[in-house]
Amino acid sequence: MAAALVLTWILPSGGFESVVNEYGRDVVVPGSFQAYETKEYLPPTSLFTVVPRAFADAQGIIFFVLIIGGALAIVRETGAIDALLGKLVTNFGNQPIPLLFLTMVAFAAASATLGMAEEYIPFAIILVALCAALKMDAITAIGTMVVGYGIGYGIAVMNPFTLLVAQDVAGLQPLSGMWYRLVIAGPLLAIGFHHVWKYTKMVQNKPETSLLQGFDDQKDNESFDFPEMTGKRKAVLWITLLVLAALVFGIARYDWYLIELGGMFLALAVIAGLISGIGVNKTASTFGKGAAELTGTALLIGFARSIALIMEDGEILHTVVNALAAPLSLAGAELAAVGMLFIQSILNFFIPSGSGQALVTMPLMAPISDLTGVSRQVAVLAFQMGDGLMNMIVPTNPVLMGILGLAAIPYDKWFWFIFPLIIKLIIACSIALAVAVWIGYS
């Protein structure tokens, strides 16, 4: 925010002409940028007065995030998710390939749909114990989780924290373009699983090749008792799936958005708490704790919106857009889309929150896409991919560092495991973005 304020003093004010397109949203007119003759300087007090405005402007998303946090906390409290993982272990314990693959798919699906991330941290010890029983090291265990989590955020089929926020800022229909995200999910998961399994086979055949060779603090002897898959827990899982299906139908058929989606998640919280038998009081207290866990994310959304408001007040938002769009427009639409991916990947180091990054970068990327001949849907896809892939490697991501800490994996060892996969996925995502431009994905 301070940097944005300083930029309003340094950069010239300017703006593009805009028109309303066939979808009813404002888009900038390429080549219409004009610098303003006069310039107003924002006072330093703007850093403080802009924050309440930003929170009011982003209130719908902020309260939506808090409701989801409470709802997911109740689903976790029922033990349904732990029981589901235990069921996988029981059924596939002697078949490591399908077990690890299904586990990775489960993490990817939860991230791509519910936006789960912090909720995975307690599973680190569970997976390390599971893989130790199968003669695999901790990197295999955490690789299965983090790669699934990262790719899930990268495809973001209906992630409320990244996709819905980014599409809202870009002025797109909620959940639009889902078919292409589903198409690329398979290849990206295949690349991710191949990387993890290749490492696993290497370590199984030659244990001395493990990146953790010589570390005595690995949790090889820990065990975990999975809760039983009771009828109540099955009911919670089915209710959760039913709610997700209802969300997709409601958005597609009745144009539901944050109010209706928040209401559905609130209903899920109440129903899951009642049918699981945890009681009304515990359901309420768990909801409060779950919402509190995402207070930091909710605050970050408000402060992130403050950055865009400062740039808008100082009339430099379009100046920055014009500067970024100029080199991208010279590269052609396909390379411009890939350039957006690299920009988002770099920014993820500084803004590891997906929703926060969406609110900071999409006000820039949406008009840049208009200027470079790239659809706004492709710009959102580039944001998702940059956010998701970098979640697996940037040390500023608190979820990643929490998982590595619980599994006792030094960051440098993890880096050398995950870095080659990041390169493979960036190449694959670049190709996917180029194809999206070719086919007119919108």
Secondary structure, DSSP 8 states (H G I E B T S, - for coil): -HHHHHHHHHS--EE--EEE-TTS-EEE-TT--EE-S------TTHHHHHHHHHHHHTHHHHHHHHHHHHHHHHHHHTTHHHHHHHHHHHHHTT-HHHHHHHHHHHHHHHHHHH---GGGTTHHHHHHHHHHHTT--HHHHHHHHHHHHHHHHHH-SS-TTTHHHHHHHHT--TTTTHHHHHHHHHHHHHHHHHHHHHHHHHHHH-GGG-TTTT-TT--TT---------HHHHHHHHHHHHHHHHHHHHHHHH---HHHHHHHHHHHHHHHHHHHT--HHHHHHHHHHHHHHTHHHHHHHHHHHHHHHHHHHTT-HHHHHHHHHHHHHHH-HHHHHHHHHHHHHHHHHH---HHHHHHHHHHHHHHHHHHHT--HHHHHHHHHHHHHHHTTT-TT-HHHHHHHHHHT--HHHHHHHHHHHHHHHHHHHHHHHHHHHHTT--
